């Protein structure tokens, strides 16, 4: 007899012979026909689960070694509960024993093969028995097709350990891995575009929705991540054994974790399904899968180019709410620490606002441990500041700006958090200034000494222009920091004016040199045009639109610098007035006796550069007030004044000596013209 096979395209789980009533009716007809042909009544009663089958002895003895042994002295037999496939599968096996063709497809072939093995239907008892026929169907039909192999693998899960012992699961896994490798290699050039990787996600923050959009481009990966984790883990191992590159293997693991660990819909499904046995059952499932995913993911340098660090942060965030083993969590944190320079601000674990304080949250402790591990790794390998160290420092300062508003974080604790990343690693202090400003605004009750202690790490020379201006106008900052910011801002303003002046000089030189020619300085024009940043490779004889636009930009920069200079000067004036009033009040409090006992000193001549300081407002070429703080170096000014006085004394002595000369000696300037 020959077995007929149905294509899986024409059958589904609903139309499978497992639920078809035609098998039972056909078996009943075969039993009646056998009785009529042989004249023998049914003599054996076999019970499978809740169904009982009345059969003849001879068909069972001729094809099954199990029945041949068990029905020697009895006519009743009950199969164990572990019989593969249950009564539906036995019904199809009995139909074959009566000589009928068996309708098989990928939905039932695994159960039929396991049941035939249980009943010992091998070539020893009958040529062309069911065990050999089902193996031929698996090897020549099922394992040659991607969809059929997936169906058989999924149906084999309920048949373990029989399906494992018969190598049905192993053969399906190896076949799927081989076909996946062929999909990557694409020897027939059927693909329009290459297989997806996670390189597109490397430059942006982690997003589950973005991963889902990428996954929709590869249906075969969607099939793999729908498998149970036990099968999925073995497929990943087979892919690596067969030589698939890690940049193709790792995305499959990421997609699987995104579906079964990070997806809220899947977790809600587990919690609402009938499979749940307790409140913690869903977390146990997620924890088991997360543990396995961490073991599958590449670590250290192998993962730097194939897995975004944001994905590791997402796994770590998910592990906070479930019972993940401590060693796995430490392993995940170490992996994040080694890739921290590739992270984004959105990837960090920000404590959620709630009843608990940020200072005692699990997120803060985890982030502090990660950044400390990163610093120790960098210090062991390279002690010099680098770009990666600066990126890590900026990330940490941004994280501090998010938690600095917690009123329970005291100044000493905040200083410890700042010191987690060394100050030398910070090339810019803008984010650190934001964090300190947020902390001071949330802690209005701290003293000036504590403010100074918190802000001692801030270097105004590493602040950007906007941050320096904001620090000057920020009343929350200590006075020492404001004075430093004023000094740096004035230096920046003077530098900006110098750059604008140079720009105008270059631009005007280019204009006039285009209309005036000089025979004595033939190369003057080309020299100015070559040095000018506004010519931009244009022809020397004409002014293009690009030249005019760049000139307008230079004017706007000058106006912007002028406004900043006004703001800074106004702030300097206010500080000088405060200092002057404070000094005046202190002088009034001094006893009058000290003023009377002091001898009156004759007014001495002031050194050059100091006698006309009160006239500095009139001599300012811009018409604005120039403060003394940040523009005068008092120590160098005193040295300069003393040198000038010495020079004046020498000139006076030299003049007196000349007057003592004889009157007969003619002077060079006394000759008549």
C-alpha positions as a printed Julia matrix, in Angstrom:
673×3 Matrix{Float64}:
   0.0     0.0    0.0
   1.11    3.49  -0.71
   0.74    6.5    1.56
  -0.76    9.66   0.18
   0.66   12.98   1.29
  -1.18   16.28   1.37
   0.59   19.55   0.75
   0.65   21.89   3.74
  -0.7    24.61   1.5
  -3.97   22.66   1.3
  -4.08   21.81   4.98
  -3.87   23.68   8.23
  -4.2    22.94  11.86
  -7.97   23.13  11.5
  -8.15   20.84   8.43
  -5.55   18.39   9.71
  -6.55   14.7    9.95
  -6.26   15.11  13.71
  -9.7    16.69  13.74
 -11.19   15.09  10.62
 -14.17   12.75  11.3
 -13.49   10.9    8.02
 -10.67    8.86   9.6
 -13.0     7.31  12.2
 -15.65    6.53   9.58
 -13.08    5.01   7.21
 -11.63    2.85  10.03
 -15.13    1.57  10.86
 -15.68    0.59   7.24
 -12.33   -1.24   7.1
 -13.14   -3.22  10.26
 -16.49   -4.32   8.88
 -14.91   -5.3    5.53
 -12.24   -7.37   7.3
 -14.86   -9.24   9.29
 -16.86   -9.99   6.13
 -13.79  -11.15   4.18
 -12.29  -13.4    6.87
 -15.42  -14.33   8.8
 -13.65  -13.47  12.05
 -15.21  -11.16  14.59
 -13.28   -8.46  16.43
 -11.3   -10.03  19.24
  -9.15   -7.28  20.73
 -10.17   -4.2   22.65
  -7.56   -1.38  22.84
  -8.18    1.66  25.03
  -6.35    4.91  24.32
  -7.09    7.74  26.74
 -10.9     8.08  26.78
 -11.58    6.11  23.58
 -11.85    2.36  23.02
 -11.08    0.59  19.71
 -12.45   -2.9   18.84
  -9.99   -4.5   16.42
  -8.89   -7.85  14.99
  -5.85   -9.66  16.31
  -4.18  -10.62  13.0
  -3.66   -7.09  11.54
  -2.12   -5.94  14.81
   0.19   -8.94  15.11
   1.45   -8.68  11.54
   2.74   -5.09  11.74
   3.39   -4.22  15.41
   5.94   -5.83  17.68
   4.36   -4.11  20.7
   0.95   -5.74  20.15
   2.58   -9.07  19.3
   4.14   -9.2   22.75
   1.34   -7.73  24.82
  -1.68   -9.57  23.31
  -0.46  -13.13  23.67
  -2.42  -13.94  26.84
  -5.04  -11.18  26.88
  -7.55   -9.53  24.58
  -7.72   -6.19  26.36
  -4.98   -3.62  26.39
  -4.76   -0.03  27.57
  -2.03    2.15  26.13
  -0.2     4.44  28.6
  -0.93    8.15  28.88
   2.45    8.89  27.32
   1.41    7.35  24.01
   2.51    9.89  21.35
  -0.33   11.7   19.64
  -3.2    10.29  21.66
  -6.3     8.52  20.22
  -6.32   10.54  16.97
  -2.84    9.29  16.04
  -3.69    5.69  17.02
  -6.77    5.87  14.81
  -4.61    6.65  11.79
  -2.12    3.9   12.75
  -4.96    1.34  13.01
  -6.26    2.41   9.59
  -2.85    1.63   8.08
  -2.8    -1.78   9.82
  -5.99   -2.71   7.99
  -4.31   -1.98   4.68
  -5.59    1.51   3.93
  -3.45    4.36   2.62
  -2.57    6.87   5.31
  -3.02   10.58   4.63
   0.0    12.38   6.11
   1.16   15.99   6.09
   3.6    18.13   8.09
   0.98   18.56  10.81
   0.78   14.86  11.73
   3.96   13.23  10.45
   5.89   13.82  13.69
   3.16   12.26  15.83
   2.76    9.33  13.44
   6.5     8.68  13.42
   6.69    8.68  17.22
   3.6     6.46  17.53
   5.02    4.0   15.02
   8.22    3.87  17.04
   6.25    3.25  20.23
   4.33    0.36  18.6
   7.56   -1.03  17.1
   6.32   -0.9   13.5
   9.7    -1.56  11.89
  10.99   -3.51   8.93
  11.53   -6.51  11.19
   7.83   -7.28  11.23
   6.69   -5.97   7.85
   8.42   -4.74   4.7
   7.7    -1.09   4.03
   6.44   -0.55   7.54
   5.47    2.85   8.92
   8.79    3.78  10.57
  10.69    3.66   7.28
   7.97    5.39   5.29
   7.66    8.28   7.73
  11.45    8.76   7.75
  11.46    8.95   3.95
   8.7    11.54   4.03
  10.58   13.64   6.59
  13.9    13.57   4.74
  12.68   13.93   1.16
   9.67   16.21   1.6
   9.56   18.06   4.91
  13.2    18.95   5.44
  13.48   20.36   1.93
  10.93   23.08   2.61
  11.17   25.98   5.08
   7.48   26.12   6.03
   7.09   22.35   6.39
  10.16   22.12   8.6
   8.85   24.87  10.88
   5.5    23.1   11.23
   7.11   19.76  12.1
   9.44   21.43  14.62
   6.57   23.18  16.35
   4.51   19.96  16.51
   7.51   18.06  17.87
   7.54   20.09  21.08
   4.52   18.21  22.47
   6.1    14.86  21.52
   9.29   15.18  23.57
  11.13   12.95  24.52
  10.1    10.73  21.59
  10.82   13.4   18.98
  14.25   14.04  20.54
  15.18   10.36  20.62
  14.17    9.93  16.98
  16.24   13.05  16.04
  13.22   14.74  14.51
  13.97   17.98  16.4
  17.68   17.88  15.59
  17.09   17.26  11.89
  14.61   20.14  11.7
  16.96   22.53  13.49
  19.92   21.69  11.27
  17.75   22.01   8.17
  16.45   25.43   9.22
  19.97   26.65  10.0
  21.24   25.45   6.63
  18.41   27.14   4.74
  19.0    30.36   6.74
  22.66   30.33   5.72
  21.59   29.86   2.11
  19.28   32.85   2.52
  22.27   34.93   3.61
  24.58   33.67   0.88
  21.85   33.88  -1.78
  23.68   31.78  -4.42
  20.8    32.17  -6.9
  20.71   35.98  -6.53
  17.03   36.08  -5.69
  17.23   38.92  -3.17
  16.71   42.52  -4.21
  18.57   43.92  -1.17
  21.03   42.52   1.39
  20.0    40.9    4.64
  19.29   43.38   7.41
  21.74   44.13  10.2
  21.64   46.47  13.18
  24.08   49.01  11.76
  21.17   51.37  11.07
  20.39   51.47  14.82
  23.96   52.17  15.92
  23.65   55.94  15.5
  20.35   56.41  17.32
  18.72   55.59  20.62
  17.13   52.2   21.14
  13.5    51.9   20.06
  11.37   48.75  20.05
   9.16   50.17  17.32
  12.13   50.84  15.05
  13.23   47.23  15.52
   9.78   45.99  14.54
   9.87   48.04  11.33
  13.25   46.55  10.4
  12.01   43.05  11.21
   9.12   43.35   8.78
  11.63   43.26   5.93
  12.72   39.67   6.73
   9.92   37.12   7.08
  12.25   34.18   7.68
  13.59   35.89  10.82
  10.02   36.39  12.03
   9.52   32.62  11.69
  12.59   31.87  13.77
  11.74   34.23  16.62
   8.27   32.65  16.91
   9.83   29.38  18.11
  10.12   28.38  21.77
  13.36   29.5   23.34
  14.76   26.0   23.66
  14.54   25.44  19.9
  15.66   29.0   19.15
  18.81   28.6   21.26
  19.78   25.44  19.39
  19.18   27.12  16.02
  21.52   29.99  16.98
  24.18   27.45  17.92
  23.71   25.65  14.6
  23.97   28.91  12.66
  27.31   29.68  14.28
  28.58   26.15  13.7
  27.69   26.38  10.03
  29.69   29.58   9.65
  27.15   32.42   9.63
  28.81   35.75  10.46
  28.09   37.35  13.79
  26.66   40.5   12.21
  23.8    38.33  10.9
  23.41   36.09  13.95
  23.26   38.81  16.61
  20.3    40.68  15.05
  18.24   37.49  15.23
  18.92   37.29  18.97
  18.05   40.97  19.38
  14.76   40.52  17.51
  13.88   37.52  19.66
  14.54   39.39  22.9
  12.62   42.4   21.63
   9.58   40.19  21.03
   9.63   37.97  24.13
  11.37   40.14  26.75
  10.87   43.81  25.91
   7.43   43.67  24.31
   4.69   44.73  26.72
   2.01   43.05  24.62
   3.62   39.63  25.02
   3.91   40.07  28.79
   0.28   41.11  29.01
  -0.69   38.06  26.99
   1.16   35.78  29.38
  -0.48   37.39  32.38
  -3.96   37.07  30.92
  -3.6    33.6   29.41
  -4.84   30.45  31.04
  -1.28   29.11  31.32
  -0.57   31.34  34.31
  -0.41   29.45  37.58
   0.54   32.36  39.82
   1.17   36.08  39.88
   4.93   35.65  39.39
   4.66   33.13  36.55
   4.98   35.72  33.79
   8.08   37.21  35.41
   9.57   33.75  35.72
   9.14   33.15  31.99
  10.65   36.51  31.11
  13.53   35.92  33.51
  14.28   32.51  31.97
  14.32   33.9   28.44
  16.36   36.95  29.48
  18.91   34.73  31.15
  19.25   32.65  27.98
  19.47   35.74  25.73
  22.34   37.14  27.8
  24.18   33.85  27.39
  23.65   33.92  23.61
  24.71   37.52  23.02
  28.32   38.26  22.07
  30.33   40.04  24.73
  33.15   42.58  24.89
  34.71   43.62  21.59
  32.72   41.1   19.54
  29.53   43.03  20.28
  30.85   46.55  19.65
  29.79   46.63  15.99
  26.87   44.22  15.8
  24.66   45.01  18.83
  23.66   48.56  19.86
  24.49   49.41  23.46
  20.93   50.72  23.82
  19.69   47.15  23.54
  21.81   46.12  26.52
  20.41   49.08  28.45
  16.87   47.94  27.57
  17.61   44.44  28.86
  19.1    45.89  32.03
  16.05   48.07  32.57
  13.8    45.04  32.16
  15.9    43.0   34.57
  15.31   45.54  37.35
  11.66   44.51  37.62
  12.15   40.74  37.41
  14.16   38.2   39.32
  17.32   37.97  37.23
  20.29   36.23  38.76
  22.93   38.52  40.22
  25.79   37.09  38.14
  23.84   37.66  34.92
  23.08   41.23  35.91
  26.74   41.91  36.67
  27.68   40.39  33.32
  25.21   42.68  31.58
  26.51   45.75  33.42
  30.11   44.94  32.52
  29.13   44.62  28.87
  27.42   48.02  28.95
  30.46   49.56  30.65
  32.73   48.38  27.85
  30.45   49.97  25.2
  29.38   53.06  27.14
  31.01   55.52  24.73
  28.5    54.4   22.06
  25.44   55.07  24.22
  22.89   57.87  23.93
  21.24   59.91  26.63
  17.89   58.24  25.94
  19.42   54.83  26.66
  20.33   55.61  30.27
  18.3    54.28  33.18
  16.56   57.37  34.51
  14.8    56.82  37.88
  11.04   57.08  37.49
   9.36   59.83  39.46
   7.41   58.35  42.32
   7.37   57.8   46.04
  10.9    56.46  46.25
  13.81   58.85  46.25
  16.25   58.95  43.37
  19.12   58.77  45.83
  18.06   55.29  46.97
  16.75   53.97  43.66
  18.01   50.86  41.97
  18.59   52.8   38.74
  21.01   55.24  40.37
  23.02   52.45  42.01
  23.15   50.55  38.73
  24.25   53.57  36.69
  26.89   54.52  39.25
  28.29   51.0   39.11
  28.37   51.01  35.29
  30.2    54.34  35.01
  32.64   53.38  37.75
  33.43   50.16  35.89
  33.96   52.12  32.67
  36.34   54.54  34.38
  38.36   51.71  35.87
  38.59   50.0   32.47
  39.77   53.2   30.78
  42.3    53.95  33.48
  43.78   50.48  33.19
  44.23   50.78  29.42
  44.82   54.49  28.84
  45.5    57.22  31.38
  45.32   60.12  28.92
  42.01   61.88  28.18
  40.36   60.81  24.95
  37.22   61.48  22.94
  35.49   58.41  24.36
  36.22   59.58  27.91
  34.71   62.96  27.12
  31.56   61.32  25.73
  31.19   59.17  28.84
  31.68   62.2   31.09
  29.03   64.16  29.2
  26.6    61.24  29.51
  27.21   61.08  33.24
  26.71   64.83  33.69
  23.46   64.61  31.74
  22.32   61.79  34.01
  23.18   63.94  37.05
  21.07   66.78  35.68
  18.07   64.41  35.7
  18.48   63.31  39.31
  19.84   66.56  40.78
  16.32   67.83  41.48
  15.81   65.2   44.2
  15.76   67.12  47.5
  17.03   64.07  49.41
  20.41   64.17  47.65
  22.66   66.15  49.95
  25.67   68.2   48.77
  28.21   65.64  49.97
  26.46   62.84  48.1
  26.15   64.99  44.97
  29.88   65.72  45.11
  30.58   61.99  45.32
  28.44   61.43  42.23
  30.33   64.14  40.33
  33.63   62.5   41.24
  32.46   59.16  39.81
  33.92   60.33  36.5
  37.23   62.23  36.89
  37.11   65.95  36.18
  40.05   65.57  33.78
  37.85   63.52  31.44
  35.52   66.47  30.85
  36.46   68.55  27.82
  33.29   70.63  28.2
  31.6    71.63  31.45
  28.24   72.68  30.0
  26.37   69.58  31.15
  28.1    69.76  34.53
  26.92   73.37  34.86
  23.35   72.28  34.07
  23.51   69.59  36.73
  24.88   72.02  39.33
  22.29   74.65  38.45
  19.49   72.09  38.81
  20.9    70.96  42.15
  21.16   74.51  43.52
  17.62   75.35  42.43
  16.28   72.28  44.22
  18.35   72.89  47.38
  17.72   76.48  48.41
  18.47   75.73  52.05
  22.17   74.93  51.65
  24.8    77.41  52.84
  27.23   79.45  50.77
  30.08   77.17  51.84
  28.19   74.13  50.54
  27.44   75.96  47.3
  31.11   76.74  46.88
  32.04   73.14  47.61
  29.61   71.82  45.02
  30.7    74.31  42.36
  34.42   73.91  42.93
  34.61   71.34  40.13
  33.31   73.81  37.54
  35.92   75.34  35.25
  34.6    78.47  33.54
  37.22   78.21  30.81
  35.55   74.98  29.64
  32.11   76.56  29.43
  30.58   77.52  26.11
  29.61   81.09  25.4
  25.94   80.69  26.28
  26.76   78.78  29.47
  29.23   81.44  30.56
  26.66   84.21  29.99
  24.05   82.25  31.92
  26.48   81.71  34.8
  27.16   85.45  34.99
  23.45   86.18  35.3
  22.66   83.23  37.58
  22.02   84.42  41.13
  22.17   80.84  42.45
  25.89   80.57  41.74
  28.46   81.58  44.35
  30.21   84.92  43.93
  33.59   83.36  43.22
  32.19   81.46  40.27
  30.4    84.54  38.93
  33.63   86.55  38.99
  35.45   83.77  37.15
  32.69   83.61  34.57
  32.85   87.4   34.12
  36.57   87.24  33.51
  36.24   84.41  30.97
  33.31   86.14  29.27
  35.28   89.35  28.85
  38.17   87.44  27.34
  35.79   85.72  24.95
  34.15   89.03  24.05
  37.51   90.68  23.3
  38.48   87.71  21.18
  35.21   87.92  19.28
  35.77   91.62  18.61
  39.26   90.86  17.39
  37.97   88.17  15.02
  35.27   90.51  13.69
  37.86   93.24  13.17
  40.11   90.85  11.28
  37.16   89.7    9.19
  36.26   93.28   8.23
  39.89   94.02   7.42
  40.06   91.02   5.1
  36.75   91.87   3.48
  37.56   95.56   2.92
  41.01   94.73   1.63
  39.36   92.45  -0.93
  36.95   95.22  -2.0
  39.48   98.0   -2.48
  42.09   95.8   -4.03
  39.58   94.89  -6.72
  39.13   98.55  -7.8
  42.54  100.02  -7.15
  45.7    98.73  -8.72
  49.19   99.34  -7.53
  52.27   98.89  -9.55
  54.48   99.04  -6.51
  52.57   96.32  -4.66
  51.49   94.0   -7.4
  50.96   91.01  -5.14
  49.04   92.84  -2.44
  45.65   91.98  -3.87
  46.31   88.31  -4.32
  47.81   88.1   -0.87
  44.75   89.61   0.82
  42.38   87.53  -1.26
  44.25   84.37  -0.44
  44.15   85.15   3.27
  40.55   86.32   3.33
  38.07   83.72   4.54
  35.26   85.41   2.61
  36.47   85.05  -0.95
  35.93   81.27  -0.94
  37.72   80.68  -4.19
  35.84   83.39  -6.15
  37.36   85.35  -8.97
  39.41   88.32  -7.72
  37.69   90.82  -9.95
  34.1    90.52  -8.8
  32.05   90.23  -5.63
  29.69   87.3   -5.77
  26.49   86.68  -3.79
  28.41   84.35  -1.5
  30.82   87.16  -0.67
  27.97   89.56   0.2
  26.17   86.96   2.34
  29.34   86.2    4.24
  29.89   89.87   4.83
  26.37   90.13   6.29
  27.12   87.19   8.56
  30.23   88.98   9.81
  28.13   92.08  10.61
  25.59   89.93  12.47
  28.36   88.29  14.48
  29.66   91.7   15.43
  26.2    92.83  16.56
  25.73   89.63  18.56
  29.11   90.1   20.27
  28.23   93.73  20.99
  25.0    92.7   22.79
  26.86   90.1   24.82
  29.46   92.68  25.71
  26.73   95.06  26.92
  25.16   92.34  29.07
  28.48   91.39  30.6
  29.48   94.99  31.23
  26.15   95.68  32.92
  26.69   92.75  35.22
  30.22   93.97  35.99
  28.88   97.39  36.89
  26.41   95.9   39.33
  29.11   93.85  41.0
  31.44   96.85  41.22
  28.69   98.93  42.78
  28.01   96.21  45.33
  31.7    95.9   46.16
  32.05   99.7   46.39
  29.05  100.03  48.72
  30.38   97.17  50.85
  33.78   98.83  51.07
  32.23  102.2   51.92
  30.13  100.71  54.7
  33.21   99.02  56.14
  35.14  102.3   56.07
  32.34  104.14  57.88
  32.42  101.57  60.65
  36.13  102.23  61.37
  36.88  104.42  64.4
  37.47  108.06  63.62
  40.67  108.1   65.66
  42.49  106.08  63.05
  41.66  108.67  60.44
  43.0   111.51  62.66
  46.29  109.81  63.54
  47.17  109.04  59.96
  49.51  111.75  58.54
  48.44  113.55  55.47
  50.36  112.3   52.5
  51.1   114.53  49.55
  49.36  113.51  46.42
  51.78  111.66  44.27
  51.77  111.31  40.58
  49.98  108.15  39.42
  51.77  105.85  37.04
  50.91  105.94  33.43
  47.89  103.79  32.7
  46.42  104.22  36.21
  45.97  107.98  36.48
  43.3   108.13  33.8
  41.34  105.03  34.8
  38.32  107.19  35.64
  38.34  108.37  32.05
  38.21  104.88  30.64
  34.54  105.27  29.8
  35.22  108.21  27.53
  38.15  106.44  25.89
  36.26  103.25  25.14
  36.04  103.16  21.34
  32.73  101.34  21.49
  31.11  103.79  23.87
  30.45  101.15  26.55
  31.61  100.81  30.1
  34.62   98.59  30.6
  34.89   97.06  34.08
  38.07   96.43  35.9
  37.34   92.83  36.81
  38.71   90.53  34.2
  40.39   93.29  32.18
  43.23   94.37  34.5
  45.88   92.09  35.9
  46.87   94.01  39.04
  50.16   92.23  39.64
  51.39   92.77  36.1
  50.09   96.37  36.19
  52.18   97.17  39.26
  55.3    95.72  37.65
  54.64   97.68  34.5
  54.14  100.92  36.44
  57.36  100.44  38.44
  59.31   99.9   35.22
  57.86  103.11  33.78
  58.87  105.06  36.9
  62.43  103.77  36.63
  62.57  104.84  33.0
  61.27  108.33  33.86
  63.95  108.71  36.59
  66.71  107.76  34.16
  65.42  110.26  31.59
  65.41  112.99  34.28
  68.96  112.2   35.31
  70.06  112.2   31.71
  68.49  115.65  31.16
  70.17  117.15  34.21
  73.54  115.91  33.03
  73.01  117.53  29.63
  72.25  120.91  31.24
  75.63  120.87  33.01
  77.53  120.63  29.76
  79.44  123.6   28.44
  77.4   126.17  26.61
  79.96  126.29  23.77
  79.13  122.78  22.63
  76.67  123.13  19.75
  73.48  121.12  19.78
  72.29  119.13  16.81
  68.82  120.64  17.06
  70.33  124.22  17.57
  71.68  124.63  14.07
  69.98  127.28  11.98
  67.87  126.01   9.16
